[in-house]
């Protein structure tokens, strides 16, 4: 791993941890933050956004990528950092176990990967601590279905 990789990891995990402080997760009390790195070095964040109708809840990664799309930048995603953990009484996510994107989020990340024609690095961490995982989307979602299968680039 290069110094650049470490710098990107630290930046994305810090931004995801900051974002997770705003998680709206009163039902699961599991706060998640995501931070998306774009080709120009800018970062877009998201948090999980739950709903009293539980099944309508949105994951942090999906929120971050929808915001990225709203900025016209879905093709420019290079990497994404994800963190999460059970909230303490003050609503702050806790714990050191790395959290990875759920299956639906992997499919949403794949939309950006195929549009941008690049594999996306997925950094995972807990809400605290120095345990990290580095994955490629292609390993998290092999043989993915995406826009390319519909003839769209
Ligand atoms: N969650 C995410 O935000 N991202 C994931 O990839 C996994 C799960 C959220 C959804 C829900 O608000 C809470 O974590 C517990 O499942």
Boltz pocket constraint, residues with backbone or C-beta under 6 A from the ligand:
constraints:
  - pocket:
      binder: B
      contacts: [[A, 24], [A, 25], [A, 28], [A, 30], [A, 31], [A, 32], [A, 47], [A, 48], [A, 49], [A, 50], [A, 57], [A, 58], [A, 59], [A, 60], [A, 61], [A, 100], [A, 101], [A, 102], [A, 105]]
      max_distance: 6.0
